[in-house]
Amino acid sequence: MGGYTQQQMADLIHTHRTGYSKMENNQQEIPVDALVLVAKGFGMSVDEVIYFDEKNGVPNAVSLNDKAALEQLQLINELDEEEKSILLKLIETFVSKKRFKDYLQKNIAAL
């Protein structure tokens, strides 16, 4: 399996490579539809993409219900380092944006 280039990721989310590069480097907002396209492209749910870094490894006892998630983690594990890096940067960006939004909502509600 070849590595994903910035151009291939840009094609996946229907944008220009320069726009994708800015998203990857936190210089541009990532639109929700791009998140959906990334999730579909990697055979994951949006929730799995957003919380990917919080799922540390595979559970010890894997039930039938976990099979799809396990297969997805194995597929991600088969990606080369550049692909993993790109995917993890996207996930990190989505998670940090969600946490910031949650933080703001919680603190605005406390006023």
C-alpha positions, 0 to 999 in steps of 0.5 A: 500500500503506497503512502498518502500524499497531501494531494491524495488527501486533498483529493479525498476531501475535495480541496486544493493541496495548499488548502489541505496543507494549511489544515494539516498545519492548523493554519486553516479551519477543517470543515465538518464535511472534510471530517466526514469525507476523511472518516468515509475514506478510512472506513471509520465513523466521524466519532472514531476519527475524533476520538482516535487518539483516546482509544489506546490500543485494542481491548483485551477481550474483543467481542463481535461488536468490536470486530469492525473497530479492531479491523479499522485499527489494524488497517490504520496500523498497516499505514506507512509512517507518513499516512499515520502522521497525516491521519493523526494530525487531522485527528489531533486537530479535530479533538483539540477543536472539539475540546476547545469548543466544549471548554468555551461552552462550559465556561460561558455557561458558568458566567 
